[in-house]
Amino acid sequence: MKLKIWLISVVIINTFSSCDDGDLIVTSFDFEDQTLQICGGENALVFFKINNDAQESIALNIASTSDIFLQEEIEDIELSTTNFVTYRKYNGDIDASYFCSSVPPTSPQVNSEYLAESGTVAIDNTLILDDDDGVPEEEELGNNEDEPMDTDGDGIPDYYDADDDGDNVPTRLELFENETDEENGIYKDTDGDGIPDYLDDDDDGDGILTRNESTDGDIDPLNDINDESSGIPDFLNANVAIPGFEIEEYILHSVNRNASISIVLFNLVLVNADETIVQESLSLGAISDVLNDTIILAPEFQ
């Protein structure tokens, strides 16, 4: 499910004030064309931009881990001693290792540093979960994105449930009878009851749930063929209906995860010993594929 992401165009409002005499601070504060980068540790994340044309950087440190990218909604974060922003100017160029090394390099030196006295961090997260089962997402979501379909009631919505009907046959293996049907988008319906196999928990309509037609106890109905002359698995053969087997376990699900984020700082006040920089709204930018992996889910049997 693709959750909508809002991106705020980079707006740099150069509002500088001096705590002493109101003199203009000589600094570019130009990060509009720079790429937002990230480093992660066990207990903190660092988002940063580097502008070596002006030998300066801006960095956001937040006390969190990559689990934050799994949240569909992230509450605004108030800057503090554990969540803070720094702006620095150097006497030479730096690269990502300056922020990503466990021990920052001693060179180049920091000529000036500003620490955020206050401000708010707004993080927008787009989390996509995909079962890659071959069924278009819009079909698996249903008519209400807020309450997506969950055909088998296992708590995993169909759009990232690798086995939509909970029959222990992966959805991607139940879709089409042949290539022609696949080209025409005609889903397989073995028993002709109007319910495609990938949503039908009794595919052959013999009164025995597909899941329970795994008679060898390995919870995989695909390899149970008691009518060897036909070569057809029992769950697709209405002539084979062997009662007495109750499978109360679901197969594991493989789910692809992808997350992208955008970060905006509001009412940012940066100070050093003599001066103050105020940014009413500063977009740090966005990072695509900030999280991209595959996880295995073990749904609880209902």
Disulfide bonds with the S-S distance in Angstrom:
Cys39-Cys100 1.44
